[in-house]
Structures are given as C-alpha cells and as structure tokens.
Amino acid sequence: MTSALLGRLRLFWHNLDPMVPMTLVGALVGFISAIAVEGFRQAMYAIMRLYSEQEHLVAAATGLPLWARVVIPTVGATLGGLVMWAGHRWIKRPRGPEYMEAVLVGDGRLPLGPNLTRTLSSLVGVSSGITIGREGTMIQFAALVSSLLGRIGKTDAAHRRLIVACGAAAGFAGAYHAPIAGTLFVAEIILGGLALREIAAVLVAAVMGELTTQALFATGPLYLSHTIPVVGFSDLLDAVFIGLIAGLLGPAFLWLLDNARRRYQPLIGFLPLRMGLAGLLIGLLSMIRPEVWGNGYSVVQSMLVDHWALSTLALVFVLRIIAVTAASAAGIPGGVLTPTLMLGGAIGLMVQHTLLLGDATHAQALWVLVGMGSLLAATTHAPAMSAIMVFEITRNYNVVLAAMPACVVASVIGSLLHERSVYAEALGLKEEQGGSKTSLFQAITGRKPAPQAPDDAAEGPPSGLDPQRPVQSRD
C-alpha cells in the first residue's frame, strides 16, 4: 500500500509542470531578495548618519553648509572610486556579467567579487549625495544573492537564470513597492516579451518581495500624492502630447549619457580621480540648488504635492541633467531609472505650467506621473512596465488611463529615434542586432514553445550577443 502510494506520488511529481516547483523557489527568492534590498537601504542610512540626521538626501543637503555640500559628494565619489580600483586590482577580474546579461544569454552565474565591489562602491557613492539611482544597485544585489542561492542548490543553468530573474523582480518590487511593474520589468526588458509560462515564478517572487517589504520594513506606496480624479477624453490628448515630448527628449537624454561616457572616460584613466571630479561637479551644482543631491526621490515627492514655480522647476531640471550625466560618464555604479522618473515628472509639470493651463479639476500629480511614465518608456522601450509603475508607486489607478497611451507614444517615438534602449549594454546587445534567444521555459523543460504569430509579444527581441563585452549597469 505504502509503495503504491509512493509510486503514485513519484509519477505525479514526474508529470508535474516544472514551473510549479519553481513558483515555490520564487517565493523563497522573493523573501530573501527583499531582505537584501532592505539591508542595502539600512547601510545607506547608517553612512548618512555620519554627517546628517536626515534620511533623505535633499533634506540632508539643505541642512548642510555650502562647503559641506561640495566636500561630501567629492569625498564619497573618490572613496567609491578607490573601492572599485582596489577591487579591480585584488580580484583580477574587474567585470562580470550584469544580472540582465546573466539571464538573457548567460548561465545565471554572477561572480561574487566583482559584484560585491560594485555594490560597496555604489553604496558609498549614493550615500554621499551622488546624482545616481541606488535602486539599480539594490536590484543587482538581490540578483547576486539569488544567483548564490541557485549555485548552493546546484541547479542547472536554465533554472539559475530563472532564479536570477526572480531575484531581479523581487528586488525591483522591494525597491519601488511595485510588484506588477517588477514582473513586467523582467518580462518586457530582460526576457523580451510577456511569456506567461516563464513569468509565473517571477510574479510570485515579486509579490513575495513586496509583501515582505510591506510587512517588515515599510508600508504603503513609495510616493504620497493627492487623489487623481477620473480622466476624460480631453485629458488623453494632453497626455499624448506629454508622451510626444518625452518621446523626443528621451533619445536625446540617452545620446547625452552615451556620448559623455565615451568621451570622458578615456580622458582620465585613474578611476578614483575620474569619479571624484564627478562628485566635485555635483557638489558645486548643489550649491545652487540642494535638489541636485540623490536619486530624485525627494524631488518627485515634492512635485506631487507642492507648488513649484516654473523657473525653479526648469533650473532644477537642467542642473540634475548635468549632474546625472556627470555621474554616469564617470562610471559611478548605480542606475538612472529613478533619476529618469524625476526628469520625466519635471517635463510633465513644465508642460502643465506652459500649455495645459493648470485645469483646476485635476491635481498636478496626474501630469507629473504621466511625464514620469512617458520618459521612462522613451528610454526603456517598455510602455506597459512604465505605465503600471506610475500607478503602483502612488496607488492612483486613474493615472493608468492617461499614462498608458502616453507611454505607448513615447516608447514608439523613442525606439524610432534611438534604437538601443537604456539597458542595451546591460543586456550585452551589440550595436547591430540579429539572431534569437532560447526562452527560459524551453531551456528548463526541453519543450518547444507553442507556435506564435510573428508579431506575438512573447517573442524575444533580436539579439546578437557578445558575452565578453564589458557592460555598465544603468538601473
């Protein structure tokens, strides 16, 4: 009797869809990834307490004397550069694949030494007010922990890839309180399409990451904003106009980042000096406006609820473009996703000031959020993720009705004007693309995917990948 029952259980397990046990793994990965993200955040707060009692960088900069606004980013960036320089000399392998490349074309292995070096360097930099996103490093750190879990469990390459994808989604959810956007981040950007069979475990990981964050660390949405009323047809036209502007400015922003990095890095080979000079520039800019400091979180929060004069808004917009370009060009590890959200929000608010005439029946939060999603879509070429993200970070559902068409327009225009997205290098994509990739589900199960129409969204993007090419994470 017992042997017959065991035999049936073995048969059941053998015939079970392999994605079912992977969802359980995804839940575990989601929990651990959320802990990793919070650990990075608390380490950042600990460093900030060395010079300020504030938890937000703009508030910290506001309370500092002008000379300290210059010295702290300069010292922080220089120390971060020294960490990277020393790590390169000690490890003898300064670069490894980013988590995106490890999922898309790699075997799911993220080398421990290079990634810990980058994490520590980024931690020092973002804690000192450098205008770069900390969330990119949080996601990379969560993916690194997930990769280690896959190696400890002695999983095969395909399962490791999926586990790293789960870690990235959970890290995204923990950093932004946006589990659906985290899932779409993996689906649209890393996997190249919404393959539901592959994404089940990723969704479970993202939800578990957000639940862990909400239950143990921070409740509520990432940003607080006024309630957005139901939008109408006229609002859609305004939203599409914002999407059009973002679609034009997004490629220009990417061109600026790429060209600044290519021109500046060869001029100064010594990394601590290069990063220190970027920190000095950011510090000098913050003497004009303290909003230059940090990833842009505090600025976005203020734009959602406070009145901004058009002149002040335009000044902060220009200063932050210069600052984030300098940080990216110097190679300071981090991301530009949150800085992009801030710039997009400023675009939406400036359009409202100048063209939309400030409709009294709608909060300015609508246009800030539409601008955030639009510029993000223009640079990532991921309209669904961008539109859902601006809903999740405020829990204002009505914004989706305006953000979705705006993000589609921005993404289409952005991809036409600048074929490579902000994540092209992190994915290991060459300038000229071609070929195809095998899906995670097909690699894990050995089954061929069901036939799809040529324009099916689940089909991966063209690739022509060079795993040996050095890459730089953006976010």
N, C-alpha and C positions, 0 to 999 in steps of 0.2 A: 504493500500500500504506500509506504513512505517512498520507496524507489520510484513508483509510478508517478507520485506527486512531484518528486524532484525532476523526473524526466519531462513532465509537462511544463514545469517552470523553466527548465533549460530550453525547451522548444519555444516557449513563449518569449523568453529573452532573446533567442536567436532570431526570431521573426519580428522582433520589436523594431520599429523605426529607430535608426541610430540617433535621430535628433531628440528623442525623448530623454535618454540619459544625459544628453548634452545640456538639456534645459536645467537639470539638477546641478550640473557643473557650473552652468551660467549663473545660477543663484548664489553659489558659493563664491565665485569670482566677483560678482557684484558686491557682495558684502565686504570682501577683503579690499576691493578697489576703493570703496567709499572710505574705509579706514585709512588707506594710503593717501587719498586726497586730503582728508582732514589732517593727517599728520603733517603734510607739507604746509597746509594753511597755518597750523599752530606754530610750526617752526618759523614761518614768516613773521607772525605776530611777536614771537619771542625776540627776534632780531630787531624789529621796530621798537620794542620797548627799551632798547639801548639808548634811543635818542628822543622818544616821544611816548606819551601815554595814550595816544590816539590809535585806533585800529584801522583807520582809513588814511591812505597816503596823502590825499589832498588836504584833509584836516591837519595831518601832521606837518605838511609843508607850510600851511597857513600860520601855524603857531611857532614856526622857527624864524630866527633872524635871517636876513638875506644871505649873509655869508654861509650859514649852515645849509641853506637850500642848494648852494653850489658845491660845498665840500662833500656832503653826504653822498649824492649820486656819483661824484667823481671817485671817491674812495671806494664805494660799493662796486662800481663797474670795474675799477682796477683790480680789486680783490677777486672779483669773479673771473677776470681775465687770468690772474695768477693761478687760480684753481684749475682753469682749463689748460693753461700752459704746463703746469706741473703734472696734471693728469696725463696729458699727451706724452710727456717725457717718461713717465713712470709706466704707463700701460703699454706703450709702444704700438698701440692701435687706437689712434685718436678718434676714429669714427667707426660707427657700426650702423646697421640699417635702422631707420626710424620705424615706429610701430606700423605706420601705413604701408611701408615697403615690405615689412616682415609679413604682413597679412596678405598683401596683393601678390607678391612674387617670391617672398622668402619662405623659410621653413618655420616661422613663428619663434625663432630664437633671437632674443635681444641680449647682446653681450652686457654683462653686469658692469664692468669697469667703466667703459665709455659713457654709459647711461647714467651711472651714479655721479660721474664727474660733471656731466652736463646739468644734472638735477641740482647739485650743490652750487655750481656756478650761477645757475638761474636763480636759485633761492637767495643768494647774496645780492644779486642784481635787482630783482624785483622788490626786495625788502628795503632797498635804499632809494626807491622812487623812480627807477628807470622806466621809461615810457615803453613798456613791452607787456604782453599778456602773460600772467602767471598760469592761466588755465591750460595753455599748451603743455607746459611742463608737468602740471598735475596729471593730465591725460597720459603723457608719456610715462610718468612714474607708475601710474596704475597699470598701464600695459606691460611695463617691465616686471612688476610683481606678478601679473597674470602669466607672463612667459615663464617666470621661475616656477610657478605652480605647475605649468604644463611639463616642464622638464623634470620636476620632482616626481610627478605622476608617471613619467616615462611614456607619455603619449606620442603618437606618431606626428609627422609634420603637419598633416591636414588638420588634426584636432588641435595642435598647438596654435595654428593660425586662427582657428575659430575662437579659442580661449583668449588669445590676444585681442581679437575683435571684441569679445565680450568685455574685457578689461577696459578697452578704449571707450566703449559705450557707457559703461558704468562710471568711469572717470569723468566723462562729459556730463552725465546726469548729476553726479555729486558736485561738480564744479558750478554748474549752471542751474541746478534744480529743474532739469528739463529732460526727463527720460525718453519721451517720444522723439524729441529733436536729437537726442543722443543716438537713438536707434537709426534714425534717418541719416545722421552724420556718417555712420558706418555703412549704411545701405547705399546712399547716393554717392558719397565721396570715395570711400575705401573700396567697397565691393563693386561699385559702378552701376548699381541698379537695385531695385527693390525685389530681391528674390526671397519670397516668403518662407520657403523651405529652409533657407540658410539663416534667416533672421530671427527665428523663434527663440533660440538660446540667447541671442544678443538682446532681444527685447526683455527677456526675463532678467538678464544681468543688469540692464539699465534701470528697470523698475526696482530691483533689489538694492541697487546703489542709491537710488533716490529715497527709498523707504528707510534705509539705514541712516542716511544723512538727516532726514526729517525726524526720525525717532531719537537719534543720539546726539545730534550736533546743532542743527538749525532748522526751524520750522518756517513754513510759509514760502512765498515766491522769492526769487532773487531780488526783484525790484518792487517797490511800493508805488502805485500810481492811482490817480483818480479813475473812477469807473468810466469806461468808454460807452456811450450810448450806441444804439443800433445805427449802422451807417446806411446811407441811401445811395441812389444811383449817381447823384452829383459828386458824392464823396469818392466813388470809384474812379471818376475822371481825374479828380485831384490826385488820388493815389497812383494812378497810372502815370501821371505827369512826374511825380516824385520818382517812380520807377525808371522813367526815361532819363531823368537827370542822373540818377545813381548808375544806370547802365553806361552812361558816357563817362562819368567820373571814376568808376571802379577800375576800368582798364588803365586809365591814366595813373591811378594810385599804384597799381601793380607794376606798371612801367617804371615809375619813380623808384619803388623799392628795389626792383631788379637791377636797374642801371646804377643806382647809388652803391649797391653792394659790389657790383662788378668793377666799378671804377675806384672805390675807396679801399677795399681790402688789399689789392696789390700794392698800394702806396705805402702802407705801414704793415710790415710783416710781423712785428712783435705784438702778440695778441693782447697782453695787459695794457700796453700803451694805446693800442687802437680802441679798446673798449673804454679805457679811462678817458680818452679825448671825447668819446661819445657821451660819457657821463658828465663831463665838464660842460659840453654844449647844452645838455638837458638842464643842468643846474643853472646855467646862465639864462636860459629861456624861462625857467621857473621864477626868476627874479621879476619878470614882467607879470606873469600870472601863475599862481600856485597850482592851477588846474593842469599844468603840464605834467606833474608827477603822476606816476602809476599807470594802471591799465585802462583807466577811464570809467571805472565803476561809479565813483562818486559824482562825476560829471553827468553821466547818464541819469542817475537818480535825481540830481538837481533839475535837469532838463524836463523830467517827467512831472515835477510838482511845482517848480519855482518859475518866476518870471525872469526871462533873460532879455536884455537889450540886444538889438541886432548887432551893434558894433562890438560889444563884448563877446558875443557868440562867434562872430567872424574872426576876431583876434585869437580866441582860444582854438578855433578850428585850424587856423594857419600854424600856430605855434605847435600844436600837437602833431600835425602832419610832418613838420620839420623834425620834431623830437623822435617820433616813431621811425621815421626814415633813417635817422642817425643811429638809433639803437639796432635796427635791422641790418644796416650797412656794416656796422662794426662786428656783427656776428654774435651779439649778446643773445644767449639762448633764452627762448621764450616763444610767444606766439603773437599774432596780430589779430586774432578773432575778436577779442573784446575791444582793443583799440579801433577796429573797423566798425564795430557796433556804435561806439561813441561818435565817430566821424559821420556815420550814416544818420544817427539821431540829430546831429547838428545840421545836416543837409535838410532833413525833413522840417526842422524848426525854422531854418532860414527861409525855406520855401513858404511856410505858413506866414512868416513875417512879411515877405515881399509880394507874394502872389495870391495866397489863399485868403487874405484879408481877415484871418482870425475869426472864423464862424463861431459865434457865441454859443451855439448849441453843442459844440464839440470841444472836448478837452484837447489841449495841445499834446497830451500824451499820445493821441492817435497818430499825429503826424510824426512825432519823434519815433514811435515804434515802426511805422511804415518806412521811414527813412533808414532805420537800423536794419530791418529785414532786407530792404532793397539793395543797399550797398553790400551787405553780406552775400546776397545772391549773385550780385555782379562780380564778386571776387572769387567765390567758391563754385559758381555754376551749379548750385544746389538749391533750387527755389522752394521745394517742399520743406526741406530742413529749415531754411531761413524763415519762412512764414510761420511754421509751427513753433519755432524757437521764440519769436517775439510774443506769441501767445503764452507760452509756458512760463517765461521769466516774469510775467506780471499776472498771470491767470485771468487776463482780459480776453475772453473769447471773441468778442465782436471785432477785435483788430484783425482777425484772420480774414474776414470778408474783404477788407481793404488791402491787407498785406499780400494775399495770395496773387491777385493779378499784378500788383506792383512788382513782386519778386519774380514772377514769370517774365515780365517785360525786361526787368533789369538783367536777369540771367541770360536771356536771348541776346540782348544787345551786347552785354559784356563778353559773352563767348564769341560773338562775331568779331568784335574789335580786338580781343585778346584771347586767343585760342587756349592758352595754358592758364589753368586756374592757379590760385594762390598755393594750392597743395601739390602742384605738378612735380616739384623736386622732391618733396617728402614721399611721394608715391614712386619715385625713381623713374619718372617718364622722361624720355628724350624729347628733344625739340621736334623731331619728326616721329610720328607715331604710326604704328601699324601692328597687325597681328591680333592675338586674342589671348584670353587667360582662362584657366580652368576654375570653375566655381568651387567654393569650399564644400558644398554638398556633394558635388560629383567626386571630389577628391576623397572625401570621407567614406562615402558609400560605395564608390565604384560604379554607380549607376549613371546612365546618361540622362541629362535633364529632358523634360518633355519638350517636344517641338514648339517653337515660338515663332511668332511673326517677326519679320525683320526689324520692325520698329518697336518691339517689345521693350519696355523699360527695364526688364530684368537682365537684358543682355549687357555684358560688360563693355566698357569703353575700349576703343582701340588701344593697344599697348605696343611698346617696342622698348623693352626694359633693359636697363643696364644696372644690375645689382652692385657693381663695383663703383658706380659713380658716387662721389661724396654728395650728401644731401644735407639740407638745412631745414629744420622744422620751423614752421610758421605758427601753427596752432591746431 
